[in-house]
Amino acid sequence: MDYIRYIILGLIQGITEPLPISSSGHIFLFKNLFNTDIFQKSFNFEIISNFGSFLAILFIFRKEIIELIKNFFGFIFSKSKKDKNKEGFMYILKLIVSTIPVGIAGVLLNDYLESHFTSTKILGFTFLFTALMLYIVRNIKGNKTSNEITFKDAIIIGLFQMITIIPGISRSGTVLVACLLCHLKREDALKYTFMLYFPVSAGTMLLEVPELLNTSTSLLMPYLCGFIVALFVTYLSYKWLSNIVKNGKLWHFSIYCLALALFIFIYFR
């Protein structure tokens, strides 16, 4: 039963992590729909499954990350300040600027939100909010490239990302919406969204390491199975999302989130 439990949760994590529909919200909803010990006692598995998703997305963007790091340090240590190095240096600075607001909000408000935003009905409102955001940007086609992101854009995107500390609000969806509102091209908006994923996800996982160390050794193999499922399914899910964004079909997820919100309001009334 442990194997079934963590494979299912790994599957949910893998499908929903890249998509703009909130992976944490789906796992919380799933546990409440199947209100049994089988799914309630997931212990620290969410940390493991998040790590699987992290590695999958890291693999997808490995070339871009290596190039950015080389350009960043090339600009700092090289005497000849090449344009490419400068662009990489500035891009990373903007990522840092966009990460600071959510980092501060997470430290100050995380415990409060986790203790007060525990109702399934609240999840309905957060899915409704996500649906509205995705619908608003349905026709936006930006013309900015990654190198044309300004520090003003980085701050706006960072402030939007602050909202995502509320359980059930999709981080990828919210940041994608912010990037599109800042008139980034769809492909560049997708790239910036997932470049921001790495510092936020890494910081969250590091904070949870002490909890993970208390995991029972009997769960290591079930956790490993769920981890592998989360890793491979996240990779496939991102590829699907990439095609949807490039084709301007992001708004399809607003219909899904609206339907899910209505289901929650009716089922948990």
Secondary structure as GFF3:
##gff-version 3
##sequence-region A 1 269
A	DSSP	alpha_helix	2	16	.	.	.	ID=ss1
A	DSSP	alpha_helix	23	33	.	.	.	ID=ss2
A	DSSP	alpha_helix	37	40	.	.	.	ID=ss3
A	DSSP	alpha_helix	45	60	.	.	.	ID=ss4
A	DSSP	alpha_helix	62	77	.	.	.	ID=ss5
A	DSSP	alpha_helix	83	116	.	.	.	ID=ss6
A	DSSP	alpha_helix	120	136	.	.	.	ID=ss7
A	DSSP	three_ten_helix	146	148	.	.	.	ID=ss8
A	DSSP	alpha_helix	151	162	.	.	.	ID=ss9
A	DSSP	three_ten_helix	163	165	.	.	.	ID=ss10
A	DSSP	alpha_helix	171	181	.	.	.	ID=ss11
A	DSSP	alpha_helix	186	212	.	.	.	ID=ss12
A	DSSP	three_ten_helix	217	219	.	.	.	ID=ss13
A	DSSP	alpha_helix	220	246	.	.	.	ID=ss14
A	DSSP	alpha_helix	252	267	.	.	.	ID=ss15
###
